[in-house]
Amino acid sequence: MGVVQGDLVVNASGGPVMESLPAVPGVGRVPAEPGVFVGRTHELARLESVVAGSGGRAVVVAVHGLGGVGKSTLAARFAELHTDRFSLAWWATADSPAAIETGLGELAAALAPETAVLPSEQRVELGVRWLATHEDWLLVLDNVTSPQDVADLLSRVRTGTVVITSRQRSGWRTVETVPLDVLTANEAVQLLTRIVRSEWPDADLAGADRLCRELGWLPLAVEQAATYLAQTRTSPAGYLDLLARFPARMFTATAEGGDAQRTMARVWHVTLDRLADTPAAGQVLRQLAWFAPDGIPRDLLTGEVGEPELSEALGRLAAYSMVTLTGNTVAVHRLVQAVTRTPDPTDPHRQPADIATARDNTATFLSTALPDLDPDTPANWPAYRMVLPHARALLEHTTPDTDTIQTSHLLNELGLYVEGQGDVGTAIGYLIRARDSYQRLYGPDHRATLASRNNLASTYESAGDLGRAIPLYEATLADYERVLGPDHPNTLSSRNNLAAAYQAAGDLGRAIPLFEATLADYERVLGPDHPDTLSSRNNLAYAYQAMGDLGRAIPLYEANLADSERVLGPDHPDTLSSRNNLAYAYQAMGDLGRAIPLYEANLADSERVLGPDHPTTRIIRSNLDSARSS
C-alpha cells in the first residue's frame, strides 16, 4: 500500500506510485523542430489519421526507410505539430535495448526526480509502469534496430501513442507502418535553397536541380550539401565538381558544428555493422554499387556469392531498406552506390581491394551475359538491352587503366551494338577505349587488338570520318596480313572493309579491284555461301552500281539476294539490306515497277523485324519515299 509524502504517493519500498503520478506540465523531451522542413504532407497526414482513429486504444506506428531519408525529422515534426494533443511527449534513442532502457529510466526521473538515485532496473520499471497506466502521451522510439527490441515494451503498453523510426522495413506485423521515401525533385531543391539562403541570401543556386538529382533527392545528402555550400560559398556546379573529383572527402564533409556521424559516409556504416552476421550482405552491396541503380536483374548477380547466400543477403539488405526487391530485380539508391564504391582504408566495409574486386566481378558478369552474340541479329537484342544500362553505369564510374579483358570485351560488343542502333558517337568512345585496353593488356599484334582496331575504323566510316577510317583500315590490314596471313578470315574482312571505305571516299579505281580480289578469296577460303562471302558479293555489286555499271550490278544483286534468303533467311538484317540495295538498283535503272513493290515489302519486313526507328528501316523508308516521288 502506498503512503503520502507531501504531494507524492510512494510505495513501501520508497519508490513513487507511478499509477497516481500525473504528467508534469513542461516536462517532456523532443528534439527541436528542424529549422527547415519541406514536403511530407502525405506521411504527416498518415500519422495523423492513425492517431486520430485510435479511439483511446494504444497506437503504435513505425516510420521506416533508408538511413538519411528523414524518419527522425518527420517524427520530430509530428510531435511539434501536436504538442497540445499530448499530456507528455518523450523522445528516446532506441538503437539498442540498452538505449531503450536508458530512455525509459530518464522518463521516470523526469516525472519523479527523486527516482534518479534508484537502480537502473527499477527506474526502467517505473517508466514503463507510468506509460502503462496513463493516456494521451507520445513516446518516440528513434532508430529502432529490430521489432524484437521493442516487443516487450509494446506488450505492456495499452494506451498512449508510440511512434517508432527504423531502417527495418519488415517484421512489424500488427504495427501500423508509414514507409518514407526520398523527397520529390521540387522538394529537394526547396530544401537546399532554404538552407543555403538562410546563411547566404544572395547565393546563385543555378544548377541546384542537377545537384539534387545527383544526390538522389535524399534529405540527409541535400542538407549536407546545402550547409557546405552556405559555409564555403560554393555553387551547386562547384559542389558537383568536388563530388566527382574528391568523393571520399565530400561524403564526410560537414559544416562547422555539424554532426560528423550524420554524413553520407557514415549513415549506412551503422547498418552494415548490424549486418555483420551476414558477411555476404556487404559483398553483394559492393557488387550492386557498380550497376545502374534500378532494374538490376538478380540473375546478373550470381557469381562469387551463390545461393542461398545471395538471396539471404539481398533479403537482409532489403529488410534494412538498403535495397528494394522484386521477384526478378534489385534497386538501390544511387548515393548508397556512390558511397559504397568509394574506397576508404579506415572503413571495413569499403576496403579498396574489396571494391576493386566487386568492380572487376561486375565487368565479368556483364561480359558473360553477351557470349559471342551477333549484335546485328534482332533475336540477340534483348540481351544487349538488358546489359547496356548497367554497362554504361560501370564504364562511367571506372577509368581505362582499371579495364580488364572482360571490360574490353564488353566495350567492344556494346560498341558494335550501339553503332548498329544508330548511336555512332557512343560507339566510337567505347571502341577507342576497347582498342586501348586490349593493346595495354594483350599488345598491338593480338587478334583482339587488331579486331578492335578494325571495328573502330568501321565506326569512323559510319560517322563519315573517312580521314580517320581509311588510314586505320590500311594499317590494320597490313598488320593482319603480317600476323595472321593473307587468307585468314579476319584479314579478308579487313580487306573488304578497306575497299568499302575507298568506295565511300569515291575512289572506285582502288575499291573495285580490291572488292573483286577479296570476293574471289572469300569464295575460295570460306565458300560461296558463307555470310561474309555474301556480304562481300553485295559490296561488289554496290561498287558496280556506283560506277554506273548496272548491267553487272543488278544480276549480282539478284543472285546474292536469293543466296541470302536461302542461307540467312528472309528476315536477317543482311538480307533486308541486300533487298534494299536491289530495289535501289532497279530505281536507278528507272524500273519503278519493280523498285517500289520491293521497297514496300522490305519496309514492312524491316519495321516488323528491326523496328520503325532502326537505321536500316529509316534508309528503306527514305528510299521508298524517293521512288514514289520520282
C-alpha positions in Angstrom: 0.0 0.0 0.0 1.3 3.5 -0.8 1.7 6.3 1.6 1.6 10.1 1.0 4.8 12.1 1.4 3.9 15.7 0.7 2.1 15.6 -2.6 3.8 12.4 -3.8 2.5 8.9 -3.3 5.3 6.4 -2.6 5.1 2.7 -2.1 6.6 0.6 0.7 9.9 0.3 -0.9 10.3 4.0 -1.2 9.6 4.3 -4.9 6.8 6.5 -6.2 3.4 5.0 -7.1 3.7 5.8 -10.8 0.0 5.0 -11.4 -1.1 8.0 -9.4 1.6 10.4 -10.7 0.2 12.9 -13.2 2.1 14.3 -16.1 4.1 17.3 -15.0 3.5 20.4 -17.0 6.5 21.4 -19.0 8.2 18.0 -18.6 9.0 16.3 -21.9 11.8 15.7 -24.4 11.5 16.2 -28.1 14.3 17.5 -30.4 14.0 21.0 -31.6 11.9 21.3 -34.7 14.0 21.3 -37.8 14.9 24.7 -38.9 13.8 23.8 -42.5 11.1 21.3 -43.1 9.6 20.7 -46.6 7.1 18.2 -48.1 6.0 15.1 -46.3 2.3 16.1 -46.5 1.1 12.6 -47.2 3.2 11.0 -44.5 2.1 13.5 -41.8 -1.5 13.0 -42.8 -1.0 9.3 -42.5 0.4 9.6 -38.9 -2.4 12.0 -38.1 -5.1 9.6 -39.3 -3.6 6.6 -37.4 -3.5 8.6 -34.2 -7.0 10.2 -34.7 -8.5 6.8 -35.3 -7.2 5.1 -32.2 -10.4 5.7 -30.1 -8.3 5.8 -26.9 -6.6 2.5 -27.6 -2.8 2.2 -27.8 -1.4 3.5 -31.1 1.9 2.1 -32.4 3.2 3.3 -35.8 6.6 2.6 -37.4 8.1 5.0 -39.8 10.6 3.1 -41.9 13.0 3.9 -44.7 16.6 4.2 -45.8 19.1 5.8 -43.4 19.2 9.5 -44.1 15.7 9.7 -45.6 14.4 11.8 -42.8 12.5 9.5 -40.5 13.6 11.3 -37.3 12.8 14.6 -38.8 9.3 13.5 -39.7 8.7 12.2 -36.2 10.0 15.5 -34.6 7.8 17.5 -36.9 4.8 15.4 -36.0 5.5 15.8 -32.3 5.9 19.6 -32.6 2.7 20.0 -34.6 0.7 18.1 -31.9 2.1 19.4 -28.6 -1.4 20.3 -27.5 -2.7 16.8 -28.1 -0.4 15.0 -25.7 0.0 15.5 -21.9 3.6 14.5 -22.3 5.9 13.9 -25.3 9.1 11.9 -24.7 11.9 11.1 -27.2 14.2 8.1 -26.6 17.1 7.0 -28.7 16.3 3.3 -29.3 19.1 1.9 -31.4 19.7 -0.9 -28.8 17.9 -2.5 -25.9 20.2 -0.7 -23.5 19.4 2.7 -25.1 15.7 2.0 -24.8 16.1 1.2 -21.1 18.1 4.4 -20.6 15.3 6.4 -22.2 12.6 4.9 -20.0 14.7 5.4 -16.9 15.2 9.0 -17.8 11.5 9.4 -18.3 10.9 8.1 -14.7 13.5 10.6 -13.4 11.9 13.5 -15.3 8.5 12.7 -13.8 9.8 11.9 -10.3 13.3 13.4 -9.9 13.8 11.5 -6.6 14.0 8.3 -8.6 17.3 9.3 -10.1 19.1 7.6 -7.2 17.3 4.3 -7.7 18.9 1.4 -9.5 18.6 1.5 -13.3 16.3 -1.6 -13.5 13.9 0.0 -11.0 13.8 3.3 -12.9 13.1 1.5 -16.1 10.2 -0.4 -14.5 8.8 2.8 -13.1 8.9 4.5 -16.5 7.1 1.6 -18.1 4.6 1.5 -15.3 3.8 5.2 -15.8 3.2 4.7 -19.6 1.1 1.6 -19.0 -1.3 3.4 -16.6 -1.7 6.8 -18.3 -3.2 8.1 -21.5 -2.6 10.9 -24.0 1.1 10.6 -24.1 3.5 10.4 -27.0 6.7 8.2 -26.9 9.1 8.4 -29.9 11.5 5.5 -30.1 14.0 6.7 -32.6 16.1 4.4 -34.7 14.9 1.1 -33.5 17.1 -1.7 -34.8 14.6 -4.6 -34.7 11.0 -5.1 -33.9 12.1 -7.6 -31.2 13.8 -4.9 -29.3 10.5 -3.1 -28.5 8.2 -6.2 -28.3 8.3 -6.4 -24.5 7.6 -2.7 -24.0 4.7 -2.7 -26.5 3.2 -5.8 -24.9 2.7 -3.8 -21.7 1.5 -0.5 -23.2 -2.2 -0.4 -23.7 -2.8 3.4 -24.0 -1.0 6.3 -25.5 0.9 6.7 -28.8 4.2 5.2 -29.8 6.0 6.4 -32.9 8.9 4.3 -34.0 11.5 5.2 -36.5 13.5 2.4 -38.0 15.5 1.3 -41.0 13.9 -2.1 -40.6 11.0 -2.3 -43.1 9.8 -5.8 -42.2 8.7 -7.8 -39.2 6.3 -5.2 -37.8 3.2 -7.4 -38.2 0.3 -5.7 -36.5 2.0 -2.4 -36.1 0.8 0.3 -38.5 3.7 1.4 -40.8 4.5 4.5 -42.8 7.1 4.0 -45.5 9.3 7.0 -46.1 11.0 7.6 -49.5 13.2 10.4 -50.8 11.9 13.9 -51.4 10.4 14.9 -54.8 12.7 16.8 -57.1 11.0 20.1 -56.3 11.0 19.5 -52.5 14.7 18.6 -52.6 15.5 21.9 -54.4 13.3 23.8 -52.0 15.1 22.2 -49.0 18.6 23.1 -50.4 17.5 26.6 -51.3 16.1 27.4 -47.9 19.1 26.1 -46.0 21.6 28.0 -48.2 19.6 31.2 -48.3 19.3 31.3 -44.5 23.0 32.0 -44.4 23.8 33.2 -47.9 20.8 35.2 -49.0 22.2 36.3 -52.4 23.5 32.9 -53.4 23.3 32.0 -57.1 21.8 28.5 -57.0 21.7 27.8 -60.7 22.1 24.1 -61.1 20.5 23.2 -57.8 18.2 20.8 -59.5 21.1 18.9 -61.1 22.9 18.7 -57.8 19.8 17.4 -56.0 19.3 14.8 -58.8 22.9 13.6 -58.4 22.2 13.3 -54.6 19.2 11.2 -55.4 16.9 13.7 -53.5 18.0 12.1 -50.2 17.3 14.7 -47.4 20.5 14.0 -45.5 22.6 14.4 -48.6 20.8 17.6 -49.6 21.2 19.0 -46.1 24.9 18.1 -46.0 25.5 19.7 -49.4 23.4 22.8 -48.5 25.3 23.5 -45.3 28.6 23.1 -47.2 27.5 25.5 -50.0 26.5 28.1 -47.4 29.6 27.9 -45.3 32.1 27.7 -48.2 30.2 29.9 -50.6 30.4 27.2 -53.2 28.0 27.0 -56.2 26.0 23.8 -57.0 28.2 23.3 -60.0 31.3 23.7 -57.9 30.0 21.1 -55.4 29.3 18.6 -58.2 32.8 19.1 -59.4 34.2 18.5 -55.9 32.0 15.5 -55.5 33.3 14.0 -58.8 37.0 14.7 -58.0 37.1 14.1 -54.3 34.1 11.8 -53.4 35.7 10.3 -50.3 36.3 13.7 -48.8 32.9 15.2 -49.8 31.0 12.3 -48.4 32.4 13.1 -45.0 32.4 16.9 -45.2 30.3 18.7 -42.5 29.8 22.4 -41.8 31.1 23.9 -38.7 29.2 22.5 -35.7 27.8 19.7 -37.8 27.4 16.1 -36.7 30.2 14.0 -38.2 28.2 10.9 -37.6 25.3 12.2 -39.7 27.1 12.3 -43.1 26.7 10.3 -46.3 29.8 8.3 -45.4 28.6 7.3 -42.0 24.9 6.9 -42.2 24.9 3.4 -43.8 28.0 2.2 -42.0 25.9 1.5 -38.9 23.5 -0.6 -40.9 26.4 -2.7 -42.4 27.7 -3.1 -38.9 24.4 -4.6 -37.9 24.6 -7.0 -40.9 28.0 -8.3 -39.8 26.4 -11.7 -39.1 25.6 -11.9 -42.8 29.0 -11.4 -44.4 27.7 -11.7 -47.9 25.5 -8.6 -47.4 28.4 -6.2 -47.7 29.8 -8.2 -50.6 26.6 -8.0 -52.5 26.1 -4.3 -51.8 29.6 -3.6 -53.1 28.6 -5.5 -56.2 25.4 -3.6 -56.7 27.3 -0.3 -56.4 28.6 -0.8 -60.0 25.3 -1.4 -61.7 22.7 1.1 -62.8 20.5 2.0 -59.7 17.3 0.4 -61.0 16.2 -2.8 -62.6 19.3 -4.8 -61.8 18.5 -8.4 -62.9 19.1 -10.7 -60.0 20.4 -13.3 -62.4 23.4 -11.0 -63.2 24.5 -11.1 -59.5 25.0 -14.9 -59.4 28.7 -15.4 -59.3 31.0 -15.0 -56.4 28.1 -15.2 -54.0 26.0 -18.3 -54.7 22.6 -19.4 -53.4 21.2 -19.4 -50.8 23.7 -16.9 -49.5 22.7 -14.4 -52.3 19.0 -14.5 -51.6 19.7 -14.2 -47.8 22.0 -11.2 -48.3 19.5 -9.5 -50.6 16.7 -10.2 -48.1 18.6 -8.7 -45.2 19.6 -5.6 -47.2 16.0 -5.2 -48.2 14.9 -5.6 -44.6 17.1 -2.6 -43.6 15.9 -0.5 -46.5 19.3 -0.6 -48.3 17.8 -2.1 -51.4 14.3 -2.7 -52.9 13.5 -6.1 -54.3 11.0 -7.5 -56.8 10.8 -11.1 -57.8 13.4 -10.6 -60.6 15.2 -7.3 -60.0 17.0 -5.2 -57.4 17.1 -1.4 -57.0 19.5 0.6 -54.8 19.7 4.3 -54.1 22.4 5.9 -56.3 24.0 7.7 -53.3 24.3 4.4 -51.5 26.1 3.1 -54.6 28.3 6.1 -54.8 29.5 5.9 -51.2 29.8 2.1 -51.3 32.1 2.2 -54.4 34.3 4.9 -52.9 37.3 3.3 -51.2 38.2 4.2 -47.6 41.0 2.3 -45.9 39.6 3.2 -42.5 36.2 1.7 -43.2 36.0 -2.1 -43.0 33.0 -2.0 -45.4 34.9 0.0 -48.1 38.3 -1.5 -48.3 40.0 -0.6 -51.7 40.8 -4.2 -52.6 37.2 -5.4 -51.9 35.8 -2.5 -54.0 38.2 -3.3 -56.9 37.1 -7.0 -56.7 33.5 -6.1 -56.9 34.2 -3.8 -59.9 36.0 -6.5 -61.8 33.4 -9.1 -61.0 30.7 -6.8 -62.4 32.6 -6.5 -65.7 32.8 -10.3 -65.8 29.1 -10.8 -65.1 28.1 -8.3 -67.7 30.5 -9.6 -70.3 29.4 -13.2 -69.7 25.8 -12.2 -70.4 26.9 -11.5 -74.0 28.6 -14.8 -75.0 29.7 -14.3 -78.6 26.3 -12.9 -79.7 25.9 -11.2 -83.1 24.9 -7.6 -82.3 23.2 -7.3 -85.7 20.8 -10.2 -85.0 17.4 -8.9 -83.6 16.9 -12.1 -81.5 20.0 -11.1 -79.5 18.9 -7.5 -78.9 17.1 -8.3 -75.6 20.4 -9.5 -74.1 22.1 -6.3 -75.2 19.3 -4.1 -73.9 19.4 -5.8 -70.5 23.2 -5.3 -70.2 23.5 -1.9 -71.7 22.3 0.4 -68.8 24.4 -1.5 -66.3 27.4 -1.5 -68.5 27.0 2.3 -69.0 27.0 2.8 -65.3 30.1 0.6 -64.8 32.0 2.4 -67.5 31.0 5.8 -66.3 32.4 5.1 -62.9 35.7 3.4 -63.9 38.8 4.6 -65.7 40.5 2.8 -68.6 43.6 1.9 -66.5 41.4 -0.4 -64.5 39.8 -2.2 -67.5 40.2 -6.0 -67.6 39.9 -8.4 -70.5 36.3 -8.8 -69.7 35.7 -5.0 -69.6 37.4 -4.7 -73.0 35.2 -7.5 -74.4 32.2 -5.7 -73.0 33.3 -2.4 -74.6 33.8 -4.0 -78.0 30.5 -5.8 -78.0 28.4 -2.8 -76.9 30.3 -0.6 -79.3 29.2 -2.7 -82.2 25.6 -3.0 -80.8 25.0 0.8 -80.3 26.6 1.5 -83.7 24.0 -0.8 -85.3 21.3 1.1 -83.4 22.5 4.4 -84.8 24.4 5.8 -81.7 27.7 6.2 -83.5 29.2 8.7 -81.1 28.9 6.4 -78.2 30.1 3.5 -80.3 33.3 5.4 -81.2 34.0 6.2 -77.5 33.5 2.5 -76.5 35.7 1.2 -79.3 38.5 3.6 -78.7 38.6 2.5 -75.1 38.4 -1.2 -76.1 41.3 -0.8 -78.5 43.5 1.0 -76.0 42.7 -1.5 -73.3 43.3 -4.5 -75.5 46.6 -3.1 -76.6 47.6 -2.4 -73.0 46.6 -5.9 -71.9 47.5 -8.0 -74.9 49.9 -6.0 -77.0 49.5 -4.5 -80.5 49.5 -7.7 -82.5 47.0 -9.8 -80.6 43.9 -10.8 -82.6 41.6 -9.0 -80.2 43.6 -5.8 -80.5 43.5 -6.0 -84.4 39.8 -6.8 -84.4 39.1 -3.8 -82.1 41.1 -1.5 -84.5 39.1 -2.8 -87.4 35.8 -2.2 -85.6 36.8 1.3 -84.7 37.7 2.1 -88.3 34.3 0.8 -89.4 32.6 3.1 -86.9 34.6 6.1 -88.1 33.4 5.2 -91.5 29.8 5.0 -90.3 30.3 8.5 -88.8 31.5 9.8 -92.2 35.0 10.4 -90.9 36.9 8.7 -93.7 40.0 10.8 -92.9 40.5 8.6 -89.8 38.8 5.4 -91.1 41.0 4.8 -94.2 44.4 5.2 -92.6 43.3 3.0 -89.7 41.9 0.3 -92.1 45.2 0.4 -94.1 47.4 0.0 -91.1 45.2 -2.7 -89.6 45.1 -4.7 -92.9 48.9 -4.6 -93.1 49.2 -5.9 -89.6 46.6 -8.6 -90.2 48.5 -9.8 -93.3 51.7 -9.9 -91.3 50.4 -11.5 -88.2 47.6 -13.8 -89.5 48.4 -14.2 -93.2 46.6 -13.1 -96.3 43.9 -15.8 -96.3 42.8 -15.6 -92.6 39.0 -14.7 -92.4 39.9 -11.6 -90.3 42.3 -10.4 -92.9 39.7 -10.9 -95.7 37.2 -8.9 -93.6 39.7 -6.1 -93.1 40.4 -6.0 -96.8 36.7 -5.9 -97.6 36.2 -3.0 -95.2 39.1 -1.1 -96.7 37.6 -1.5 -100.1 34.2 -0.2 -98.9 36.0 2.8 -97.4 37.7 3.5 -100.7 34.3 3.4 -102.4 32.8 5.7 -99.8 35.6 8.2 -100.5 34.8 8.0 -104.2 38.0 6.1 -105.1 36.4 3.4 -107.2 39.7 2.8 -109.0 41.0 1.2 -105.8 37.8 0.0 -104.4 36.5 -2.3 -107.3 39.8 -4.3 -107.9 40.1 -4.8 -104.1 36.5 -5.9 -103.9 36.9 -8.4 -106.8 40.1 -9.9 -105.3 38.6 -10.1 -101.9 35.4 -11.8 -103.1 37.5 -14.4 -105.0 39.5 -15.1 -101.9 36.3 -15.4 -99.8 34.8 -17.9 -102.2 38.0 -19.9 -102.2 38.6 -19.8 -98.4 35.1 -19.8 -96.9 32.9 -21.0 -99.7 30.2 -19.2 -101.7 27.5 -19.5 -99.1 29.4 -18.1 -96.1 27.8 -15.0 -94.6 31.0 -13.0 -95.1 31.1 -14.1 -98.8 27.5 -12.9 -99.3 28.4 -9.6 -97.7 31.4 -9.2 -99.9 29.4 -10.0 -103.0 26.8 -7.4 -102.0 29.5 -4.8 -101.6 31.0 -5.5 -105.1 27.5 -5.2 -106.7 27.1 -1.8 -104.9 30.5 -0.7 -106.2 29.5 -1.7 -109.8 26.3 0.4 -109.3 28.3 3.3 -108.0 30.4 3.1 -111.2 27.2 3.2 -113.2 27.6 -0.4 -114.4 24.0 -1.6 -113.7 24.5 -4.4 -116.2 26.8 -6.1 -113.8 25.3 -4.8 -110.6 21.7 -6.0 -110.9 22.4 -9.7 -111.8 24.9 -9.8 -108.9 22.4 -8.2 -106.5 19.6 -10.7 -107.7 21.8 -13.7 -107.3 23.1 -12.6 -103.9 19.7 -11.8 -102.6 18.5 -15.3 -103.5 21.5 -16.8 -101.7 21.0 -14.6 -98.6 17.3 -15.6 -98.3 18.3 -19.2 -98.7 21.3 -19.1 -96.3 20.4 -16.4 -93.7 16.7 -16.4 -94.0 14.3 -13.6 -95.3 14.3 -11.7 -92.1 18.1 -11.4 -91.4 19.3 -7.8 -91.3 21.8 -8.6 -94.1 19.0 -9.9 -96.3 17.0 -6.8 -95.7 19.9 -4.7 -96.7 20.5 -6.8 -99.8 16.9 -6.5 -100.8 17.1 -2.7 -100.3 20.1 -2.5 -102.5 18.4 -4.4 -105.3 15.4 -2.1 -105.1 17.7 0.9 -105.2 19.4 -0.5 -108.3 16.0 -1.1 -110.0 15.2 2.6 -109.2 18.5 3.8 -110.6 17.6 1.9 -113.8 14.3 3.6 -113.9 12.3 0.4 -113.3 10.0 1.8 -110.6 7.5 -1.0 -111.3 9.9 -3.4 -109.7 11.6 -1.0 -107.3 8.5 0.3 -105.4 6.8 -3.1 -104.6 10.2 -4.4 -103.4 10.7 -1.4 -101.2 7.2 -1.7 -99.8 7.6 -5.3 -98.9 11.0 -4.8 -97.5 9.9 -1.8 -95.4 7.1 -3.9 -93.8 9.6 -6.6 -93.0 12.2 -4.2 -91.6 9.6 -2.5 -89.4 8.5 -5.8 -88.1 12.0 -7.2 -87.5 14.2 -4.2 -86.7 11.6 -1.7 -85.5 10.4 1.5 -87.1 13.3 3.6 -85.9 16.2 1.3 -86.7 18.8 3.0 -89.1 18.1 0.3 -91.8 14.4 0.9 -91.6 14.8 4.6 -91.9 17.0 4.1 -95.0 14.5 1.9 -96.7 11.6 4.3 -95.9 13.6 7.2 -97.3 14.4 5.3 -100.5 10.7 4.3 -100.9 9.6 7.9 -100.5 12.2 8.9 -103.1 11.0 6.3 -105.5 7.4 7.3 -105.1 8.2 10.9 -105.8 10.2 10.1 -108.9 
